[in-house]
């Protein structure tokens, strides 16, 4: 297997977080369905309060032309549960935020979902980054620390569990 680039890993992590978030939303409704009807309305706010929200997810029931709004927290007390014979529909409310900061700069708060995602993942050509061999990172950081820091997403360091930067732009020539 070829090592994945930083950009590929960042995209994977973004969509993995979104998929897990949607899974956890549906899991709340499914878990409520397995409880007694009388208990569902009491359990729902606590289940919503415990819901983990990844760092950069949005509510997927929107158009690509809607403004980008990152989900920041649940409004657990506002959760509404409807009891039916076979299902347990739930209305969930979330607080969201517009405007992001990336690399210390504010991102336009009026970007739509498609523009935000294009901007977020547009870090240059896919082949413009390479993974350094073991032990080469100190040399790369010493040569151009500001360039390395700008191209290094937080998710890569978190995934590897390392403090040192391991991805740098390829040199022309």
C-alpha positions as CSV (number, residue, x, y, z in Angstrom):
1,X,0.0,0.0,0.0
2,X,1.2,3.5,-0.8
3,X,1.2,6.0,2.0
4,X,-1.6,8.5,1.9
5,X,-0.9,12.2,1.4
6,X,-1.8,14.7,4.1
7,X,-4.6,16.0,1.9
8,X,-6.1,12.5,1.4
9,X,-5.9,11.8,5.1
10,X,-7.6,15.1,6.0
11,X,-10.4,14.5,3.5
12,X,-10.9,11.0,4.9
13,X,-11.0,12.2,8.4
14,X,-13.5,14.9,7.5
15,X,-15.9,12.6,5.9
16,X,-15.4,9.8,8.5
17,X,-16.3,12.3,11.2
18,X,-19.4,13.4,9.3
19,X,-20.4,9.7,8.7
20,X,-19.9,8.9,12.4
21,X,-21.9,12.0,13.4
22,X,-24.9,10.9,11.3
23,X,-24.6,7.4,12.6
24,X,-24.7,8.6,16.2
25,X,-27.8,10.7,15.4
26,X,-29.7,7.7,14.0
27,X,-28.4,5.6,16.9
28,X,-30.1,8.0,19.4
29,X,-33.5,7.4,17.7
30,X,-32.9,3.7,17.5
31,X,-31.8,3.4,21.1
32,X,-34.9,5.4,22.1
33,X,-37.1,3.0,20.1
34,X,-35.9,0.1,22.2
35,X,-37.2,1.7,25.4
36,X,-40.7,1.8,26.8
37,X,-42.8,4.6,25.2
38,X,-43.4,6.3,28.5
39,X,-39.6,6.6,29.1
40,X,-38.5,7.8,25.7
41,X,-39.3,11.5,26.3
42,X,-37.4,11.4,29.6
43,X,-34.3,9.7,28.1
44,X,-34.0,11.7,25.0
45,X,-32.5,14.9,26.5
46,X,-29.8,13.0,28.3
47,X,-28.9,11.0,25.2
48,X,-28.6,14.2,23.2
49,X,-26.5,15.8,25.9
50,X,-24.1,12.9,25.7
51,X,-23.8,13.0,21.9
52,X,-20.2,13.6,20.8
53,X,-19.8,16.2,18.2
54,X,-16.6,16.0,16.1
55,X,-14.7,19.2,15.5
56,X,-16.0,20.0,12.0
57,X,-19.4,18.5,11.1
58,X,-22.5,20.1,9.6
59,X,-26.1,19.0,9.4
60,X,-26.3,17.0,6.2
61,X,-30.0,17.9,5.6
62,X,-29.1,21.0,3.6
63,X,-28.3,22.1,0.1
64,X,-24.8,22.6,-1.1
65,X,-25.8,26.2,-1.6
66,X,-26.8,26.8,2.0
67,X,-24.4,28.7,4.3
68,X,-21.7,26.6,6.0
69,X,-22.6,26.2,9.6
70,X,-20.5,24.0,11.8
71,X,-22.4,22.1,14.5
72,X,-21.1,23.3,17.9
73,X,-23.5,21.7,20.4
74,X,-26.8,20.0,20.9
75,X,-29.8,21.8,22.5
76,X,-30.7,18.7,24.5
77,X,-33.7,20.2,26.4
78,X,-35.3,21.1,23.1
79,X,-35.4,17.5,21.8
80,X,-38.9,16.3,20.8
81,X,-39.8,12.6,20.7
82,X,-42.8,11.3,18.8
83,X,-44.1,7.9,19.8
84,X,-45.4,5.6,17.0
85,X,-46.1,1.9,17.0
86,X,-43.0,0.9,15.0
87,X,-40.6,3.9,15.1
88,X,-39.4,6.7,17.3
89,X,-39.0,9.9,15.3
90,X,-37.0,12.5,17.0
91,X,-36.6,16.2,16.3
92,X,-33.1,17.3,17.4
93,X,-32.0,20.9,17.7
94,X,-28.4,22.1,17.4
95,X,-26.5,25.3,17.9
96,X,-24.2,26.0,14.9
97,X,-21.5,28.5,14.1
98,X,-20.7,30.5,11.0
99,X,-17.3,31.6,10.2
100,X,-14.2,29.6,10.9
101,X,-10.5,30.4,11.4
102,X,-7.9,28.4,9.6
103,X,-4.1,28.9,9.9
104,X,-4.9,32.0,12.1
105,X,-7.0,33.7,9.4
106,X,-10.8,34.1,9.4
107,X,-12.6,32.3,6.6
108,X,-15.5,34.2,4.9
109,X,-18.6,33.5,7.0
110,X,-20.8,33.7,4.0
111,X,-19.4,30.6,2.2
112,X,-21.9,28.0,1.2
113,X,-21.2,24.3,2.0
114,X,-19.7,23.6,-1.4
115,X,-17.5,26.6,-1.4
116,X,-16.3,25.9,2.2
117,X,-15.5,22.3,1.4
118,X,-13.7,23.3,-1.8
119,X,-11.7,26.0,0.0
120,X,-11.0,23.6,3.0
121,X,-9.6,20.8,0.8
122,X,-7.9,23.0,-1.9
123,X,-4.3,22.9,-0.7
124,X,-2.8,22.5,-4.1
125,X,-2.2,19.6,-6.4
126,X,-2.5,16.2,-4.8
127,X,1.0,15.3,-5.8
128,X,2.4,18.5,-4.3
129,X,3.1,16.8,-0.9
130,X,5.1,13.9,0.1
131,X,5.7,11.9,3.3
132,X,9.2,12.1,4.7
133,X,11.2,9.1,5.5
134,X,11.8,8.4,9.2
135,X,14.3,10.8,10.7
136,X,14.1,13.4,7.8
137,X,11.5,15.6,9.6
138,X,14.0,17.5,11.7
139,X,16.0,18.5,8.6
140,X,12.8,19.6,6.8
141,X,11.6,21.6,9.7
142,X,15.0,23.3,10.2
143,X,15.0,24.3,6.5
144,X,11.6,25.9,6.3
145,X,9.6,25.7,9.5
146,X,6.9,28.2,8.4
147,X,6.2,26.3,5.2
148,X,5.9,23.0,6.9
149,X,3.6,24.3,9.7
150,X,1.3,25.8,7.1
151,X,0.9,22.6,5.1
152,X,0.5,20.4,8.2
153,X,-3.2,19.8,9.2
154,X,-3.7,19.2,12.9
155,X,-5.5,15.9,12.1
156,X,-2.3,14.4,10.7
157,X,-0.3,15.0,13.9
158,X,-3.2,13.8,16.0
159,X,-3.6,10.6,14.0
160,X,0.1,9.8,14.2
161,X,0.3,10.9,17.9
162,X,3.5,12.7,17.2
163,X,4.6,16.3,17.8
164,X,6.9,16.6,14.9
165,X,5.8,17.5,11.4
166,X,6.2,14.8,8.8
167,X,4.8,16.3,5.6
168,X,6.5,19.0,3.5
169,X,5.8,20.4,0.0
170,X,7.9,18.7,-2.8
171,X,10.8,20.7,-4.1
172,X,10.7,21.5,-7.8
173,X,13.7,20.3,-9.7
